[in-house]
Amino acid sequence: MSSVFNSIKQGLNEALVIAKVKKFKATIYKVSSIDIKNIRINADISKNELASALGVSVRTLNYWELGEKFPQGPALTLLNIMMKNPELVLKSYNNYQ
């Protein structure tokens, strides 16, 4: 048991040395303001339809529209596409229904 402890202790000490010596760069993602409600209205679709097209719940969509939470990943990408060409996303969504 003491060899396991010593191994863990050594690993932690090495991690502390690395953390003190190396400076880690953080990746910062800046969420641009997206008016999701406006996107939905311009696309002339309901909350249910947009939520389904994005693969999220209506509750999540409500949070996004209120600015309480922000879309990420594929949903954010689709919303950015919808700002420029809503028909493209909706056509793709309708093809899979």
URNOR-V73922 format. One line per field, one symbol per residue. psi: psi as a letter, one per 40 degrees, with the letter a starting at -180 (. if undefined). burial: b if it has 24 or more other C-alpha atoms within 12 Angstrom, else e. Layout:
BEGIN
psi->???
burial->???
END
This chain:
BEGIN
psi->dddddddddddddddddddddihhhihhhhhihhgdddddddefiidddddddefiiddddddddeediiiibdddddddddddgdddddddddde.
burial->eeeeeeeeeeeeeeeeeeeeeeeeeeeeeeeeebebbebbeebeeebeebbbbbebeeebbeebbeeeebbeeebbebbbebbeebeebbeeeeeee
END
